[in-house]
Amino acid sequence: MLQTNDKTVSDLSQWPIACSFEEYECDRLGTLMRATKEFGAIFRCGKQMIFVNDPALIERVLVNTNQQFLVPAVPFRPDLGEDRIADWMAKRHGTARGLHHEQVFASINQAVTIIEDQVSRWPDGRQLPLDEEMKQMSYRIVAAYFYGQDGEQLVTPSRDFVDAVVKFIDSPFAFPDWFPQPKRSRMRTQLARFDRTIAELIQKRRTTPSERPDLLTALMQTCDAQGSALPEQAMREILIAMTFPSSSIAAALSWIWLLLMQHQEVTQALLQETTEILGDGCLERGDLSQLIYHTCVIKEALRLYPPTWLIERNIEASCEINGYLFAQGQKVFMSPFVTQRNPQFFSDPDRFLPERWLDKENIASLPKYSYFPFGGGPRICTGATFAMTVLLIAMTSIVRQYTFHPPGNVAQVRPNPQPFLIPEPSLRVIVKKRAFAA
């Protein structure tokens, strides 16, 4: 303990170690849940990893991102960490403009078309890997939104790149850049391929503009504070980094379908709401705000199984927050998966209860960062509206046409905390077309 200005400050470098790094790597989620139950708001894993579970502390860390706390450098380009790129604000402005809700809502028909094309290939009464279908669907929707009519040619390069990065990040072993590591080599190869494909498309767009607005167009029209256009390299970096939410959307959809298979009463409520609002018609922009129960289901699925289950920040400058001294060089971790299952904030926290989100008074009384599936602060996910919209479109399009039946016991499916939280084993289902579906 330190005494500073008549206030006791806890030096976290002397804080008890709740678990070893080896324990954490053997069972990441289980270790964090047990440590949180025993040690509460804050604890250490090894010497340098600090886990924060208190919403007030989480808020301060996330809000102070880009100040005392920094987002780690991206693994595929460690020399270009996003927090160290001078023109980041111009980049973020262009990204936010390209993902503005007006443009997102305008792309509803485009997303519906892709979904309908994907599901039209599903064999009635046959088994298929649902998580793989959701992944391909999500990448197609994101690519179409980012690159317009040229989106399909970016699907495979973007998928291969993200898969290579995920496999590289998920390794518990850290090797220097010069070490001939196969996973690093594959990641760099896929990055070069993806980057080259985007560069070719940018050159094409300079002479042949897109037929409709897309994210690439928004970035090409973005200027910095001095009025200069974004460099091509900056645009490519944004588009590459923004590809990762494709996997987040796919993971969220997989968890939604798994939960619905376990709760038929929720599926029936979704069908009822879909019938009342859409009838036999197609989803339109004005319908989104009326899909109240669909939104509750999504929020509850994201509470139980947030695809981004762990958020990391590097401590750039020593600072004191709420009586705790964070030392430069340490790393802070916050887990939406852990915090959002805290019984102090959510009653019966392990149960899937979409209805809890209908209690507006209770939800309004929750601490701000007791629920943060999209992060927060200046680095909150700019694609949150886009992700929620895609999830709504996919649910309404699929739930009234198909039912999913697991060939085995879905209770055996467990969350696998890779960089994205995914179901394990792979979610194989028997797909059946509803009798009344068109």
C-alpha positions as CSV (number, residue, x, y, z in Angstrom):
1,M,0.0,0.0,0.0
2,L,1.1,3.5,-0.8
3,Q,0.0,6.8,0.8
4,T,-0.6,9.6,-1.6
5,N,-2.3,12.9,-0.7
6,D,-4.0,11.3,2.3
7,K,-5.3,8.5,0.1
8,T,-4.3,4.9,0.2
9,V,-3.2,3.6,-3.1
10,S,-2.8,-0.1,-3.8
11,D,0.3,-0.9,-5.8
12,L,-0.8,-3.6,-8.3
13,S,2.7,-4.9,-8.8
14,Q,2.5,-6.2,-5.2
15,W,-1.1,-7.5,-5.6
16,P,-1.7,-11.2,-5.0
17,I,-1.4,-13.5,-8.0
18,A,-4.7,-15.3,-8.5
19,C,-3.5,-17.7,-11.1
20,S,-0.4,-18.6,-13.1
21,F,-0.1,-18.1,-16.8
22,E,0.0,-21.9,-17.3
23,E,-3.3,-22.3,-15.4
24,Y,-4.9,-19.5,-17.5
25,E,-3.8,-21.1,-20.8
26,C,-5.1,-24.5,-19.8
27,D,-8.6,-23.2,-19.1
28,R,-9.0,-19.5,-19.9
29,L,-12.6,-19.0,-19.2
30,G,-12.9,-21.3,-16.2
31,T,-9.8,-19.8,-14.6
32,L,-11.1,-16.3,-15.0
33,M,-14.5,-17.2,-13.6
34,R,-13.0,-18.9,-10.6
35,A,-10.5,-16.1,-10.0
36,T,-13.2,-13.4,-10.3
37,K,-15.4,-15.3,-7.8
38,E,-12.5,-15.5,-5.3
39,F,-10.7,-12.2,-5.8
40,G,-13.4,-9.9,-7.1
41,A,-12.9,-6.6,-9.0
42,I,-9.2,-6.9,-9.8
43,F,-6.5,-9.6,-9.8
44,R,-3.2,-10.6,-11.4
45,C,-2.4,-13.5,-13.6
46,G,1.4,-14.0,-13.5
47,K,3.4,-10.9,-13.0
48,Q,2.3,-8.6,-15.8
49,M,-1.3,-9.5,-16.6
50,I,-3.9,-7.5,-14.6
51,F,-7.6,-8.6,-15.0
52,V,-10.2,-5.9,-14.2
53,N,-13.9,-6.9,-13.7
54,D,-15.3,-3.8,-12.0
55,P,-17.4,-1.7,-14.4
56,A,-16.1,1.6,-12.9
57,L,-12.5,0.5,-13.5
58,I,-13.3,-0.9,-16.9
59,E,-14.8,2.5,-17.9
60,R,-11.8,4.4,-16.8
61,V,-9.4,2.1,-18.7
62,L,-11.4,2.2,-21.9
63,V,-12.2,5.9,-21.7
64,N,-8.5,6.6,-21.1
65,T,-7.4,4.5,-24.1
66,N,-5.0,6.5,-26.3
67,Q,-3.8,8.3,-23.1
68,Q,-2.4,6.1,-20.3
69,F,-3.7,2.9,-22.0
70,L,-2.9,1.9,-25.6
71,V,-4.4,-0.7,-27.9
72,P,-1.7,-3.3,-28.6
73,A,0.0,-3.2,-32.0
74,V,-1.7,-5.5,-34.6
75,P,0.2,-8.8,-34.8
76,F,0.5,-8.8,-38.6
77,R,2.1,-5.4,-38.7
78,P,3.7,-4.7,-35.2
79,D,5.5,-1.6,-36.5
80,L,2.1,0.0,-37.3
81,G,0.1,-0.2,-34.1
82,E,-3.1,1.7,-34.7
83,D,-2.5,3.9,-31.6
84,R,0.8,5.1,-33.1
85,I,-0.4,6.1,-36.5
86,A,-0.5,9.9,-36.7
87,D,-3.5,10.2,-39.0
88,W,-5.6,7.7,-37.0
89,M,-8.4,10.2,-36.3
90,A,-8.8,10.9,-40.0
91,K,-9.0,7.2,-40.6
92,R,-11.5,6.7,-37.9
93,H,-13.7,9.5,-39.2
94,G,-13.7,7.9,-42.7
95,T,-14.5,4.5,-41.2
96,A,-17.3,6.0,-39.1
97,R,-18.8,7.8,-42.1
98,G,-18.7,4.6,-44.2
99,L,-20.5,2.8,-41.3
100,H,-23.0,5.5,-40.6
101,H,-26.4,4.1,-39.8
102,E,-28.0,5.8,-42.9
103,Q,-25.6,3.9,-45.1
104,V,-26.0,0.7,-43.1
105,F,-29.8,0.8,-43.3
106,A,-29.6,1.5,-47.1
107,S,-27.8,-1.8,-47.6
108,I,-30.6,-4.0,-46.1
109,N,-31.7,-5.4,-49.5
110,Q,-28.1,-6.2,-50.4
111,A,-27.7,-8.3,-47.2
112,V,-31.1,-10.0,-47.7
113,T,-30.1,-11.0,-51.3
114,I,-26.9,-12.6,-50.0
115,I,-28.6,-14.4,-47.2
116,E,-31.3,-15.7,-49.6
117,D,-28.7,-16.9,-52.0
118,Q,-26.8,-18.7,-49.2
119,V,-29.8,-20.5,-47.7
120,S,-31.2,-21.5,-51.1
121,R,-28.3,-24.0,-51.3
122,W,-29.2,-25.7,-48.0
123,P,-30.4,-29.3,-48.5
124,D,-33.8,-29.9,-46.8
125,G,-33.5,-32.6,-44.2
126,R,-29.8,-33.0,-44.6
127,Q,-26.9,-32.2,-42.2
128,L,-24.6,-29.1,-42.7
129,P,-22.0,-27.3,-40.6
130,L,-24.0,-24.3,-39.5
131,D,-21.1,-22.3,-38.1
132,E,-19.3,-22.6,-41.4
133,E,-22.4,-21.4,-43.2
134,M,-22.7,-18.4,-40.9
135,K,-19.0,-17.6,-41.5
136,Q,-19.3,-17.7,-45.2
137,M,-22.5,-15.7,-45.1
138,S,-21.0,-13.0,-42.8
139,Y,-17.9,-12.6,-44.9
140,R,-20.0,-12.2,-48.1
141,I,-22.2,-9.6,-46.4
142,V,-19.2,-7.6,-45.1
143,A,-17.3,-7.8,-48.4
144,A,-20.3,-6.6,-50.3
145,Y,-20.8,-3.7,-47.9
146,F,-17.1,-2.8,-48.0
147,Y,-16.4,-3.2,-51.7
148,G,-19.8,-3.1,-53.4
149,Q,-20.1,-5.0,-56.6
150,D,-16.5,-6.2,-56.3
151,G,-17.1,-7.8,-52.9
152,E,-17.2,-11.5,-54.0
153,Q,-13.6,-11.4,-55.1
154,L,-12.5,-10.3,-51.6
155,V,-14.3,-13.0,-49.7
156,T,-11.7,-15.8,-50.0
157,P,-8.6,-13.6,-49.5
158,S,-10.2,-11.9,-46.4
159,R,-11.2,-15.3,-44.9
160,D,-7.8,-16.9,-45.5
161,F,-6.1,-13.9,-43.9
162,V,-8.2,-13.7,-40.8
163,D,-8.0,-17.5,-40.3
164,A,-4.2,-17.2,-40.5
165,V,-4.1,-14.4,-38.0
166,V,-6.4,-16.2,-35.6
167,K,-4.2,-19.3,-35.6
168,F,-1.1,-17.1,-35.0
169,I,-2.6,-15.2,-32.1
170,D,-4.1,-18.2,-30.5
171,S,-0.6,-19.7,-29.8
172,P,0.5,-19.2,-26.2
173,F,4.1,-19.1,-27.3
174,A,5.8,-15.8,-28.3
175,F,8.7,-16.0,-30.7
176,P,10.8,-13.1,-32.0
177,D,10.0,-11.8,-35.5
178,W,13.2,-13.3,-37.0
179,F,12.2,-16.8,-35.8
180,P,11.1,-19.0,-38.8
181,Q,7.7,-19.8,-37.4
182,P,5.3,-21.4,-40.0
183,K,2.2,-19.7,-38.5
184,R,3.8,-16.3,-38.9
185,S,4.9,-17.1,-42.4
186,R,1.4,-18.2,-43.4
187,M,0.0,-15.0,-41.9
188,R,2.4,-12.8,-43.8
189,T,1.7,-14.6,-47.0
190,Q,-2.1,-14.2,-46.6
191,L,-1.7,-10.6,-45.7
192,A,0.3,-9.9,-48.8
193,R,-2.3,-11.6,-50.9
194,F,-5.2,-9.7,-49.3
195,D,-3.4,-6.4,-49.4
196,R,-2.5,-6.9,-53.1
197,T,-6.1,-7.6,-54.0
198,I,-7.3,-4.4,-52.2
199,A,-4.6,-2.3,-53.9
200,E,-5.8,-3.6,-57.3
201,L,-9.4,-2.7,-56.4
202,I,-8.4,0.8,-55.3
203,Q,-6.7,1.4,-58.6
204,K,-9.7,0.2,-60.4
205,R,-12.0,2.5,-58.4
206,R,-9.9,5.6,-59.4
207,T,-11.1,5.2,-62.9
208,T,-14.4,3.3,-62.4
209,P,-16.4,4.5,-59.3
210,S,-18.7,2.1,-57.5
211,E,-22.3,1.9,-58.6
212,R,-23.5,2.4,-55.0
213,P,-21.9,3.8,-51.8
214,D,-19.6,1.4,-49.9
215,L,-16.9,1.7,-47.3
216,L,-14.1,1.9,-49.8
217,T,-15.8,4.8,-51.5
218,A,-16.2,6.6,-48.1
219,L,-12.5,6.1,-47.4
220,M,-11.4,7.4,-50.8
221,Q,-13.5,10.6,-50.1
222,T,-12.0,11.1,-46.6
223,C,-9.6,14.0,-45.9
224,D,-7.4,14.7,-42.9
225,A,-7.4,18.0,-40.9
226,Q,-5.2,19.6,-43.6
227,G,-7.6,18.6,-46.4
228,S,-5.4,15.9,-47.8
229,A,-6.8,12.6,-49.0
230,L,-6.0,9.5,-47.0
231,P,-2.9,7.7,-48.4
232,E,-3.6,4.5,-50.2
233,Q,-1.7,2.5,-47.6
234,A,-3.9,4.0,-44.8
235,M,-7.0,2.9,-46.7
236,R,-5.7,-0.6,-47.1
237,E,-4.8,-0.8,-43.4
238,I,-8.3,0.2,-42.4
239,L,-10.0,-2.3,-44.7
240,I,-7.7,-5.1,-43.6
241,A,-8.3,-4.3,-39.9
242,M,-12.0,-3.9,-40.4
243,T,-12.3,-7.4,-41.8
244,F,-12.1,-9.1,-38.4
245,P,-15.7,-8.2,-37.4
246,S,-16.8,-10.7,-40.1
247,S,-15.8,-13.5,-37.7
248,S,-17.5,-11.7,-34.8
249,I,-20.8,-11.6,-36.7
250,A,-20.4,-15.3,-37.7
251,A,-19.7,-16.3,-34.1
252,A,-22.6,-14.3,-32.8
253,L,-25.0,-16.0,-35.3
254,S,-23.7,-19.4,-34.4
255,W,-24.4,-18.8,-30.7
256,I,-27.8,-17.4,-31.4
257,W,-28.9,-20.5,-33.3
258,L,-27.4,-22.8,-30.7
259,L,-29.4,-21.0,-28.0
260,L,-32.6,-21.1,-30.0
261,M,-32.2,-24.8,-30.5
262,Q,-32.2,-25.1,-26.7
263,H,-35.1,-22.8,-26.2
264,Q,-38.0,-23.5,-28.6
265,E,-40.3,-21.1,-26.7
266,V,-37.9,-18.2,-27.7
267,T,-38.0,-19.4,-31.3
268,Q,-41.8,-19.3,-31.2
269,A,-41.8,-15.8,-29.8
270,L,-39.5,-14.7,-32.6
271,L,-41.8,-16.3,-35.2
272,Q,-44.8,-14.5,-33.7
273,E,-43.0,-11.1,-33.8
274,T,-41.8,-11.7,-37.4
275,T,-45.3,-12.6,-38.5
276,E,-46.9,-9.5,-36.8
277,I,-44.4,-7.1,-38.2
278,L,-43.4,-8.5,-41.6
279,G,-46.3,-10.8,-42.5
280,D,-45.4,-12.3,-45.8
281,G,-43.4,-9.3,-46.9
282,C,-39.7,-8.5,-47.0
283,L,-37.8,-6.7,-44.3
284,E,-37.6,-3.0,-44.7
285,R,-35.7,-0.3,-42.9
286,G,-38.7,0.8,-40.9
287,D,-39.2,-2.7,-39.5
288,L,-35.8,-2.8,-37.7
289,S,-36.9,-0.6,-34.8
290,Q,-40.0,-2.7,-34.3
291,L,-38.2,-6.0,-33.9
292,I,-38.0,-5.6,-30.1
293,Y,-37.9,-9.2,-29.1
294,H,-35.3,-10.0,-31.9
295,T,-33.1,-7.3,-30.5
296,C,-33.5,-8.7,-26.9
297,V,-32.4,-12.1,-28.2
298,I,-29.3,-10.7,-29.8
299,K,-28.4,-8.7,-26.7
300,E,-28.8,-11.7,-24.5
301,A,-26.7,-13.9,-26.8
302,L,-24.0,-11.2,-26.8
303,R,-24.2,-11.1,-23.0
304,L,-23.6,-14.8,-22.6
305,Y,-21.3,-15.4,-25.5
306,P,-19.6,-12.1,-26.6
307,P,-17.5,-12.9,-29.7
308,T,-14.9,-10.4,-28.5
309,W,-14.6,-12.1,-25.1
310,L,-11.3,-10.4,-24.1
311,I,-10.1,-6.8,-24.5
312,E,-6.5,-5.9,-23.9
313,R,-4.7,-2.6,-23.2
314,N,-1.0,-1.8,-22.7
315,I,-0.2,0.6,-19.8
316,E,1.8,3.4,-21.5
317,A,2.1,5.6,-18.5
318,S,1.8,4.8,-14.8
319,C,-1.4,6.1,-13.3
320,E,-3.8,5.8,-10.4
321,I,-7.4,4.8,-10.9
322,N,-9.9,4.4,-8.1
323,G,-7.2,3.7,-5.6
324,Y,-5.2,1.3,-7.7
325,L,-1.7,2.1,-9.1
326,F,-1.3,0.8,-12.7
327,A,2.4,0.6,-13.6
328,Q,3.9,1.3,-17.0
329,G,4.7,-1.9,-18.9
330,Q,1.9,-4.0,-17.5
331,K,-1.1,-5.2,-19.4
332,V,-4.7,-4.8,-18.5
333,F,-7.4,-7.3,-19.6
334,M,-11.1,-6.9,-19.4
335,S,-13.5,-9.8,-20.2
336,P,-17.1,-9.1,-21.3
337,F,-17.7,-12.8,-20.9
338,V,-16.8,-12.7,-17.2
339,T,-18.3,-9.3,-16.3
340,Q,-21.6,-9.9,-18.1
341,R,-22.1,-13.1,-16.1
342,N,-21.7,-11.4,-12.7
343,P,-24.8,-12.1,-10.5
344,Q,-24.3,-8.7,-9.0
345,F,-25.5,-7.1,-12.3
346,F,-27.6,-9.9,-13.9
347,S,-29.9,-12.2,-11.9
348,D,-29.6,-15.8,-12.8
349,P,-26.6,-14.8,-15.0
350,D,-26.0,-18.2,-16.7
351,R,-29.5,-18.5,-18.0
352,F,-30.6,-17.4,-21.5
353,L,-33.4,-14.9,-20.7
354,P,-34.1,-12.4,-23.5
355,E,-37.0,-11.0,-21.5
356,R,-34.6,-9.4,-19.1
357,W,-33.9,-6.7,-21.7
358,L,-37.6,-5.7,-21.8
359,D,-37.3,-4.4,-18.2
360,K,-36.1,-0.9,-19.2
361,E,-36.0,0.4,-15.6
362,N,-33.7,-2.4,-14.5
363,I,-31.4,-2.2,-17.5
364,A,-31.1,1.6,-17.0
365,S,-30.0,1.0,-13.5
366,L,-27.0,-1.2,-14.5
367,P,-23.5,0.2,-14.3
368,K,-22.5,1.4,-17.7
369,Y,-19.8,-1.1,-18.3
370,S,-21.5,-4.1,-16.8
371,Y,-22.4,-4.9,-20.4
372,F,-19.9,-4.0,-23.2
373,P,-19.9,-6.6,-26.0
374,F,-18.6,-3.9,-28.4
375,G,-16.0,-2.4,-26.1
376,G,-16.1,1.3,-25.2
377,G,-14.3,4.6,-25.0
378,P,-12.7,6.2,-28.0
379,R,-12.0,2.8,-29.5
380,I,-15.5,1.5,-29.2
381,C,-16.4,-0.7,-32.2
382,T,-17.4,1.6,-35.1
383,G,-19.2,-1.2,-36.7
384,A,-21.6,-1.9,-33.8
385,T,-24.7,-0.6,-35.7
386,F,-23.6,-2.6,-38.8
387,A,-23.2,-5.8,-36.8
388,M,-26.5,-5.4,-35.0
389,T,-28.3,-4.7,-38.3
390,V,-26.7,-7.8,-40.0
391,L,-27.7,-10.0,-37.0
392,L,-31.3,-8.7,-37.2
393,I,-31.5,-9.3,-41.0
394,A,-30.1,-12.8,-40.7
395,M,-32.4,-13.8,-37.9
396,T,-35.6,-12.5,-39.6
397,S,-34.6,-14.0,-42.9
398,I,-33.7,-17.5,-41.6
399,V,-35.9,-18.1,-38.6
400,R,-39.2,-18.0,-40.6
401,Q,-37.9,-20.3,-43.3
402,Y,-35.8,-22.9,-41.5
403,T,-35.5,-24.9,-38.3
404,F,-32.3,-26.5,-37.0
405,H,-32.0,-29.8,-35.3
406,P,-28.8,-31.0,-33.7
407,P,-27.9,-34.6,-34.5
408,G,-26.3,-34.9,-31.0
409,N,-26.5,-33.3,-27.6
410,V,-26.1,-29.5,-27.9
411,A,-25.4,-29.3,-24.1
412,Q,-22.0,-30.8,-24.9
413,V,-21.1,-27.7,-27.0
414,R,-18.7,-25.4,-25.1
415,P,-17.3,-22.0,-25.8
416,N,-13.8,-22.1,-27.2
417,P,-11.9,-18.8,-26.3
418,Q,-9.8,-18.3,-29.4
419,P,-9.4,-14.7,-30.3
420,F,-13.1,-15.0,-31.1
421,L,-15.5,-17.0,-28.8
422,I,-16.7,-19.9,-31.0
423,P,-18.7,-23.0,-30.3
424,E,-16.8,-26.3,-29.9
425,P,-17.2,-28.8,-31.4
426,S,-18.3,-27.5,-34.8
427,L,-22.0,-26.8,-34.9
428,R,-23.4,-29.5,-37.2
429,V,-27.2,-29.4,-37.6
430,I,-30.0,-31.0,-39.6
431,V,-31.7,-28.2,-41.5
432,K,-35.4,-28.4,-42.3
433,K,-37.5,-26.0,-44.3
434,R,-40.6,-24.8,-42.4
435,A,-43.9,-26.1,-44.0
436,F,-45.3,-22.7,-44.4
437,A,-42.1,-21.1,-45.7
438,A,-42.3,-19.7,-49.3
